[in-house]
Amino acid sequence: MLTNVTVEDGVTRILLDDGKVNAMSLAMLTEIAHRLEEAASRGGPVVVQGRPGIFSAGFDLRSFARGPEESLAMVRAGADLIQRFLSHPRPIVTVCTGHAYPMGAFLMLAADVRFGMAGNWRIGMNEVAIGLTVPHFALALAQHRLSPPGLARVSTAAMFDPRSAQQYGYLDRVCEAPDLQPAIDEELRRLQALDWPSYEATKKRLNGRIADEIAAAIQEYVPSRTAA
C-alpha cells in the first residue's frame, strides 16, 4: 500500500507514504483516487498529508523514461485526480510537512484548504528546470489558484520556502511544527459546521470552469520533454 487511511470524528485522513519520496506514479495516483471515493461515501472532510520531510516529489520521472504510453497514462491519471479534488463533495485539506514538487504542488492547488509546516522545504513547479514543458492543464490550475506574481514565476521553475509559497498562493497557512496540528484541528471543526448542500453548490460554481478547462486540456496532452 502506498497510502494509509484513518477515520476519526468524521474526518478521513489519507497519509501518502511510499517509504521514499511519494512519487506520483500511476499506482500512487490510482490509490489516492480510490481513497477519495471511499471518503466520499463516508462524508466529512478529508485530510491529505505527506510523510515528514516530503509531501510529494511530483510525477514519477521513471515513468516518463519508459516512453509515451506510460507517460500519458500517468499524466492523465494526475489530471483526473486534480478534477476529483476540485469536485469532491466535502472539503479537502492538504498538509505539507516537507517538499512539494509537481504533481504534489498541483494537488495542493486543487485542495480547499492548504496548510504548510515552516522549514527548509521547497515548494513549486520546477518542470522547466528538468526539461519538461508545463502542461496546459497545470497552467490552467496555476492561473486559478496562484497570485499573479506566483504565476509569473512558473516559466522560470522557481521553488519557494513555505512562507514564500504562502505569499504566492501555494499555501493558505504556514505553522511552526508545534502549532500545526492544533491549527488543523481547529480548521476541521470549522469545516464540519458547514452546511453541506450550500458547500457543494458553491464549490461547483467556484471550480466548475477550471474543471472543464482541465478536462479539455488533458485531451490535447502529448507526452514530451519539449512540448505539452
C-alpha positions, 0 to 999 in steps of 0.5 A: 500500500502506498497510502494509509487511511484513518477515520476519526470524528468524521474526518478521513485522513489519507497519509501518502507514504511510499517509504521514499519520496511519494512519487506520483506514479500511476499506482500512487495516483490510482490509490489516492483516487480510490481513497477519495471515493471511499471518503466520499461515501463516508462524508466529512472532510478529508485530510491529505498529508505527506510523510515528514520531510516530503509531501510529494516529489511530483510525477514519477520521472521513471515513468516518463523514461519508459516512453509515451504510453506510460507517460500519458497514462500517468499524466492523465491519471494526475489530471483526473485526480486534480478534477476529483479534488476540485469536485469532491463533495466535502472539503479537502485539506492538504498538509505539507510537512516537507517538499512539494514538487509537481504533481504534489504542488498541483494537488495542493492547488486543487485542495480547499484548504492548504496548510504548510509546516515552516522549514527548509522545504521547497515548494513549486513547479520546477518542470522547466528546470528538468526539461519538461514543458508545463502542461496546459492543464497545470497552467490552467490550475496555476492561473486559478489558484496562484497570485499573479506574481506566483504565476509569473514565476512558473516559466522560470521553475522557481521553488519557494520556502513555505512562507514564500509559497504562502505569499504566492498562493501555494499555501493558505497557512504556514505553522511552526511544527508545534502549532500545526496540528492544533491549527488543523484541528481547529480548521476541521471543526470549522469545516464540519459546521458547514452546511453541506448542500450550500458547500457543494453548490458553491464549490461547483460554481467556484471550480466548475470552469477550471474543471472543464478547462482541465478536462479539455486540456488533458485531451490535447496532452502529448507526452514530451520533454519539449512540448505539452 
